[in-house]
Every structure is written in C-alpha cells, then in structure tokens.
Amino acid sequence: MPVKRIVFHEITAEAINQAVKEAGALNEDLVRAQESRRILDRLYGYTLSPVLWKKVQTGLSAGRVQSVAVRLIVDREEERLKFSAATYWDLEAKLSGEGKAFIATLNRVADARRRHGKDFDEKGALTGKNVRVLSEADSGALRDALWNHLRGRSPRFGREARR
C-alpha cells in the first residue's frame, strides 16, 4: 500500500481536505528526525517528568525543550553555589585643578597593579601575578597617607575620598 505525507496547520475539514488533495511523497529525513525526537523524549523527558511532578506540579511533562532548559538552570545554579565572594577595596579621590573636577582611581601601588575581577578564580582565590589587593585597613591607611601628603602640598584638595 502506498504511503503519502499530508501537511495541515489547522484542524478544519477544509484544511484537511486540501492537505489530502496535495499529498506528497514521504521525506525520509523528516521521518528519521521525528524518530530521533521520540527517542530523546523517552530517554530524557520520561525520566524528567516525574521529577517535575514531585517538585513543581503534578501533570507537567518535560520534553526536549524543557529538558535542555532545566539542564541550563541546574548548571547555572551549581555554578552559583560554587562561587565564593572575594572582598577587596578600591581607592578613589575627587580632585580638581585648573577649574576642572575629576575622579582619580588608584591603579598601582608601587610596582604592583590594583587587582581586577579576572585576578580571582571561581573560588575567590587570588591567581593574578604582581597584583595588590587592598584590605579595608590598607585602603584607609593609604587614603590617610595620600590625604596628608596632598594637604601638605596644596590645601585646595578636598578630603572627599571613598573607600
């Protein structure tokens, strides 16, 4: 018996009759693609759906798209749980000269550059070379030393420095 393929996009008598009139040959690539999707549903969707029933709501089903979305969410959550925050301080000063105000940010201390986010690994450990991480105490001491130095040379600098 010959098998043909019909395509319709709405379930009405007119659409189905039109599709039967325009029936075409089977596309074996589409058949294999559908079989692959069915296998994926059975491998992943069927095992994921009971988890959704227990954790979210009874009656939900997980197909191919939901399975991938859940995997992405789980991966991101695992990444978030492994993250460790690292504490560090910046030093900025509001300065003015020749009628212009600007904010200066500390970039180097002696021959060591100020740390950046890329200088830490995912556990918060410092991995950068020749890097200076300012603690709260370091930042305060450096701020005070700079303030005293600047105040001695020029009284027009304000004491407004943020840690």
Backbone as numpy.savetxt, mean C-alpha at the origin, in Angstrom:
# Nx Ny Nz CAx CAy CAz Cx Cy Cz
-24.70 -35.83 -33.27 -25.53 -34.67 -33.27 -24.64 -33.43 -33.27
-24.86 -32.49 -34.16 -24.05 -31.27 -34.21 -24.36 -30.35 -33.01
-23.32 -29.76 -32.49 -23.45 -28.84 -31.36 -23.06 -27.45 -31.84
-23.89 -26.47 -31.52 -23.61 -25.09 -31.90 -23.64 -24.21 -30.67
-23.10 -23.03 -30.84 -23.02 -22.08 -29.73 -23.97 -20.92 -30.00
-24.79 -20.58 -28.97 -25.63 -19.40 -29.08 -25.19 -18.40 -28.02
-25.33 -17.13 -28.33 -24.93 -16.06 -27.41 -26.10 -15.11 -27.26
-26.51 -14.87 -26.02 -27.54 -13.87 -25.74 -27.18 -13.14 -24.46
-27.60 -11.89 -24.36 -27.23 -11.04 -23.24 -28.41 -10.64 -22.37
-29.58 -11.11 -22.72 -30.75 -10.88 -21.89 -31.67 -12.08 -22.04
-32.44 -12.33 -21.01 -33.31 -13.51 -21.03 -34.72 -13.06 -21.41
-34.88 -12.89 -22.71 -36.20 -12.58 -23.28 -36.41 -13.52 -24.45
-37.66 -13.77 -24.78 -37.97 -14.67 -25.91 -37.33 -14.14 -27.19
-37.40 -12.85 -27.40 -36.84 -12.25 -28.62 -35.32 -12.46 -28.70
-34.60 -12.21 -27.60 -33.14 -12.36 -27.58 -32.74 -13.82 -27.80
-33.45 -14.74 -27.17 -33.11 -16.16 -27.31 -33.41 -16.63 -28.73
-34.54 -16.24 -29.30 -34.86 -16.62 -30.68 -33.83 -16.07 -31.65
-33.40 -14.83 -31.43 -32.37 -14.22 -32.29 -31.05 -15.00 -32.17
-30.67 -15.39 -30.96 -29.43 -16.13 -30.74 -29.48 -17.49 -31.42
-30.63 -18.17 -31.37 -30.77 -19.48 -32.03 -30.62 -19.33 -33.54
-31.19 -18.26 -34.11 -31.07 -18.01 -35.56 -29.61 -17.79 -35.96
-28.83 -17.15 -35.04 -27.44 -16.80 -35.34 -26.46 -17.77 -34.71
-26.86 -18.99 -34.42 -25.99 -19.98 -33.77 -24.74 -20.20 -34.61
-23.61 -20.33 -33.91 -22.35 -20.49 -34.62 -21.59 -21.70 -34.11
-20.42 -21.90 -34.66 -19.57 -23.04 -34.27 -19.01 -22.82 -32.88
-18.69 -23.91 -32.20 -18.06 -23.83 -30.89 -16.64 -23.30 -31.01
-16.28 -22.46 -30.07 -14.91 -21.96 -30.01 -14.22 -22.77 -28.92
-13.34 -23.67 -29.32 -12.70 -24.58 -28.36 -11.87 -23.84 -27.32
-11.30 -22.70 -27.68 -10.55 -21.92 -26.70 -11.47 -21.43 -25.58
-12.68 -20.98 -25.94 -13.63 -20.54 -24.93 -14.09 -21.71 -24.07
-14.26 -22.87 -24.66 -14.68 -24.06 -23.90 -13.61 -24.41 -22.87
-12.34 -24.43 -23.30 -11.25 -24.75 -22.36 -11.12 -23.69 -21.27
-11.34 -22.42 -21.62 -11.27 -21.35 -20.62 -12.37 -21.54 -19.57
-13.58 -21.91 -20.01 -14.66 -22.13 -19.05 -14.37 -23.33 -18.17
-13.81 -24.37 -18.73 -13.47 -25.55 -17.93 -12.40 -25.19 -16.89
-11.46 -24.35 -17.26 -10.42 -23.92 -16.32 -11.02 -23.10 -15.19
-11.97 -22.22 -15.53 -12.63 -21.43 -14.49 -13.41 -22.33 -13.54
-14.06 -23.35 -14.07 -14.82 -24.27 -13.22 -13.88 -25.02 -12.27
-12.72 -25.42 -12.77 -11.74 -26.12 -11.92 -11.25 -25.19 -10.82
-10.94 -23.92 -11.17 -10.50 -22.96 -10.16 -11.57 -22.74 -9.10
-12.83 -22.66 -9.53 -13.92 -22.51 -8.55 -13.95 -23.68 -7.60
-13.75 -24.88 -8.11 -13.80 -26.07 -7.25 -12.58 -26.15 -6.34
-11.40 -25.75 -6.83 -10.20 -25.81 -6.01 -10.18 -24.75 -4.92
-10.59 -23.52 -5.27 -10.46 -22.40 -4.34 -11.79 -21.91 -3.80
-12.75 -21.68 -4.67 -14.03 -21.13 -4.25 -14.76 -22.02 -3.27
-14.75 -23.34 -3.54 -15.48 -24.26 -2.68 -14.85 -24.34 -1.29
-13.54 -24.19 -1.19 -12.89 -24.25 0.12 -12.94 -22.91 0.85
-13.03 -21.82 0.09 -13.08 -20.50 0.71 -14.49 -20.13 1.17
-15.50 -20.61 0.47 -16.89 -20.26 0.82 -17.25 -20.63 2.25
-16.93 -21.83 2.76 -17.27 -22.14 4.16 -16.61 -21.20 5.16
-15.41 -20.70 4.83 -14.75 -19.73 5.71 -15.57 -18.44 5.74
-16.04 -18.01 4.58 -16.88 -16.82 4.52 -18.16 -17.02 5.32
-18.74 -18.21 5.26 -19.98 -18.48 6.00 -19.74 -18.33 7.49
-18.60 -18.82 7.98 -18.31 -18.77 9.42 -17.92 -17.36 9.86
-17.13 -16.66 9.05 -16.55 -15.39 9.48 -17.37 -14.17 9.07
-18.11 -14.25 7.97 -18.80 -13.07 7.47 -20.32 -13.24 7.51
-20.83 -14.09 6.62 -22.28 -14.25 6.53 -22.60 -15.57 5.84
-23.57 -16.28 6.38 -24.00 -17.54 5.78 -24.58 -17.27 4.40
-24.26 -18.14 3.46 -24.82 -18.03 2.12 -23.91 -17.34 1.12
-22.84 -16.72 1.58 -21.92 -16.08 0.63 -21.11 -17.15 -0.09
-20.78 -16.87 -1.33 -19.91 -17.81 -2.04 -18.71 -17.05 -2.57
-17.59 -17.73 -2.60 -16.35 -17.11 -3.07 -15.98 -17.72 -4.40
-15.92 -16.89 -5.39 -15.50 -17.34 -6.71 -14.08 -16.89 -6.99
-13.75 -16.82 -8.26 -12.39 -16.48 -8.66 -12.00 -15.07 -8.22
-12.86 -14.10 -8.45 -12.54 -12.72 -8.12 -12.44 -12.54 -6.61
-13.41 -13.09 -5.88 -13.39 -12.95 -4.44 -12.17 -13.62 -3.83
-11.78 -14.77 -4.37 -10.62 -15.49 -3.84 -9.36 -14.65 -3.96
-9.18 -14.02 -5.10 -8.01 -13.17 -5.31 -8.07 -11.96 -4.39
-9.24 -11.35 -4.27 -9.39 -10.19 -3.40 -9.09 -10.55 -1.95
-9.60 -11.68 -1.50 -9.34 -12.12 -0.12 -7.84 -12.37 0.07
-7.19 -12.96 -0.91 -5.74 -13.21 -0.82 -4.98 -11.90 -0.70
-5.35 -10.90 -1.49 -4.69 -9.59 -1.42 -4.89 -8.95 -0.05
-6.10 -9.06 0.48 -6.38 -8.50 1.81 -5.56 -9.20 2.88
-5.50 -10.53 2.80 -4.73 -11.30 3.79 -3.25 -10.95 3.70
-2.71 -10.87 2.48 -1.30 -10.51 2.31 -1.01 -9.14 2.91
-1.88 -8.17 2.64 -1.68 -6.81 3.15 -1.77 -6.79 4.68
-2.71 -7.55 5.24 -2.85 -7.58 6.69 -1.62 -8.23 7.34
-1.09 -9.30 6.73 0.12 -9.92 7.27 1.29 -8.95 7.21
1.39 -8.19 6.13 2.45 -7.18 5.99 2.29 -6.11 7.08
1.05 -5.68 7.32 0.78 -4.67 8.34 1.14 -5.18 9.73
0.84 -6.44 10.02 1.13 -7.01 11.34 2.64 -7.15 11.57
3.42 -7.38 10.51 4.87 -7.51 10.64 5.57 -6.17 10.81
4.88 -5.07 10.47 5.50 -3.75 10.50 5.82 -3.33 11.93
6.98 -2.75 12.12 7.37 -2.17 13.40 7.70 -0.71 13.17
7.10 0.15 13.95 7.36 1.58 13.81 8.72 1.92 14.38
9.41 2.83 13.74 10.70 3.31 14.23 10.53 4.78 14.61
11.04 5.14 15.76 10.93 6.53 16.23 12.20 7.29 15.87
12.04 8.46 15.33 13.16 9.33 15.02 12.65 10.76 15.01
13.55 11.70 15.07 13.19 13.11 15.15 13.85 13.88 14.02
13.14 14.90 13.54 13.68 15.83 12.56 13.98 17.14 13.27
14.71 17.99 12.60 14.98 19.31 13.15 14.75 20.33 12.04
13.81 21.24 12.27 13.52 22.30 11.32 13.60 23.63 12.05
13.93 24.67 11.30 13.98 26.02 11.87 13.35 26.99 10.88
12.55 27.91 11.41 12.02 28.99 10.58 13.04 30.12 10.63
13.61 30.44 9.49 14.65 31.47 9.42 14.20 32.58 8.49
14.87 33.70 8.61 14.59 34.80 7.69 15.88 35.55 7.44
15.95 36.11 6.29 17.11 36.89 5.90 16.79 37.67 4.64
17.27 38.90 4.57 17.03 39.77 3.43 15.54 39.87 3.11
14.72 39.90 4.16 13.28 40.10 3.98 12.51 38.86 3.56
13.16 37.72 3.52 12.48 36.49 3.10 12.54 35.47 4.22
11.42 34.81 4.46 11.36 33.76 5.48 11.38 32.39 4.78
12.00 31.42 5.42 12.05 30.07 4.86 12.23 29.07 5.99
11.97 27.83 5.70 12.16 26.76 6.68 13.38 25.95 6.26
14.31 25.82 7.19 15.52 25.02 6.95 15.34 23.68 7.66
15.67 22.60 6.96 15.58 21.25 7.53 16.97 20.66 7.62
17.28 20.09 8.77 18.58 19.46 8.97 18.71 18.24 8.06
19.79 18.21 7.27 20.03 17.07 6.38 21.27 16.27 6.76
22.24 16.92 7.40 23.48 16.24 7.78 23.89 16.69 9.18
24.52 15.78 9.90 25.17 16.10 11.17 26.59 15.61 11.01
27.53 16.54 11.00 28.94 16.23 10.71 29.00 15.55 9.34
29.54 14.33 9.26 29.65 13.67 7.96 28.58 12.59 7.76
27.60 12.53 8.65 26.53 11.54 8.53 25.26 12.22 8.04
24.60 11.61 7.08 23.35 12.19 6.58 22.19 11.80 7.49
21.14 12.61 7.45 19.95 12.35 8.25 19.24 11.13 7.67
18.65 10.32 8.52 18.00 9.10 8.08 16.76 9.42 7.22
16.37 8.44 6.40 15.14 8.50 5.61 14.41 7.18 5.82
13.16 7.10 5.40 12.39 5.87 5.55 13.05 4.66 4.92
13.76 4.87 3.81 14.42 3.76 3.12 15.60 3.18 3.90
16.01 3.88 4.97 17.14 3.40 5.77 16.74 2.37 6.82
15.45 2.03 6.88 14.95 1.05 7.84 14.38 -0.14 7.10
14.52 -1.35 7.69 13.87 -2.52 7.09 12.44 -2.62 7.60
11.72 -3.68 7.18 10.31 -3.81 7.56 10.10 -4.03 9.06
11.17 -4.39 9.77 11.07 -4.58 11.22 11.46 -3.32 12.00
11.80 -2.26 11.29 12.17 -1.01 11.94 13.64 -0.90 12.30
14.45 -1.88 11.88 15.88 -1.84 12.18 16.60 -0.97 11.14
17.56 -0.19 11.62 18.32 0.69 10.74 19.24 -0.14 9.85
19.16 0.06 8.54 20.00 -0.68 7.60 20.90 0.26 6.78
20.62 1.57 6.80 21.39 2.52 6.02 22.81 2.69 6.55
23.73 3.05 5.67 25.14 3.27 6.03 25.40 4.75 6.20
26.28 5.10 7.15 26.68 6.47 7.40 25.46 7.37 7.62
24.54 6.89 8.47 23.28 7.56 8.73 23.19 7.95 10.19
22.62 9.11 10.47 22.44 9.56 11.84 20.95 9.59 12.13
20.54 8.87 13.17 19.15 8.88 13.63 19.10 9.73 14.88
18.31 10.79 14.83 18.20 11.69 15.98 17.15 11.18 16.95
17.55 11.00 18.20 16.60 10.69 19.25 15.97 12.00 19.71
15.00 11.92 20.59 14.40 13.14 21.13 15.45 13.97 21.87
16.28 13.31 22.65 17.33 14.02 23.40 18.35 14.65 22.45
18.78 13.89 21.42 19.74 14.42 20.43 19.16 15.65 19.74
17.90 15.54 19.34 17.24 16.63 18.63 17.18 17.88 19.51
16.79 17.70 20.78 16.72 18.83 21.70 18.07 19.47 21.95
19.10 18.64 22.15 20.45 19.17 22.41 20.97 19.91 21.18
20.75 19.35 20.00 21.20 19.99 18.78 20.44 21.30 18.55
19.14 21.29 18.81 18.34 22.51 18.69 18.87 23.61 19.61
19.14 23.23 20.85 19.63 24.23 21.81 21.01 24.75 21.42
21.88 23.86 20.96 23.22 24.28 20.55 23.14 25.22 19.34
22.29 24.90 18.38 22.13 25.77 17.21 21.54 27.11 17.62
20.56 27.07 18.52 19.94 28.30 18.98 20.98 29.20 19.65
21.77 28.62 20.53 22.78 29.42 21.23 23.81 29.97 20.26
24.19 29.18 19.27 25.15 29.62 18.27 24.56 30.77 17.45
23.35 30.60 16.97 22.73 31.63 16.14 22.43 32.89 16.94
22.00 32.73 18.16 21.67 33.88 19.01 22.92 34.71 19.29
24.04 34.04 19.45 25.29 34.76 19.71 25.76 35.53 18.49
25.46 35.06 17.29 25.94 35.72 16.08 24.97 36.76 15.55
23.66 36.49 15.71 22.69 37.42 15.14 21.38 37.32 15.90
20.97 38.38 16.59 19.74 38.32 17.38 18.47 38.33 16.55
18.56 38.52 15.24 17.33 38.59 14.43 16.69 37.23 14.19
17.40 36.11 14.49 16.82 34.79 14.31 15.85 34.51 15.45
14.70 33.98 15.13 13.72 33.62 16.15 14.04 32.27 16.75
13.45 31.97 17.91 13.72 30.71 18.58 12.71 29.63 18.16
11.99 29.83 17.12 10.94 28.91 16.73 11.54 27.74 15.95
11.85 26.70 16.63 12.37 25.49 15.99 11.50 24.34 16.43
11.13 23.45 15.52 10.28 22.32 15.86 11.09 21.05 15.95
10.67 20.18 16.86 11.28 18.87 16.94 10.32 17.91 16.32
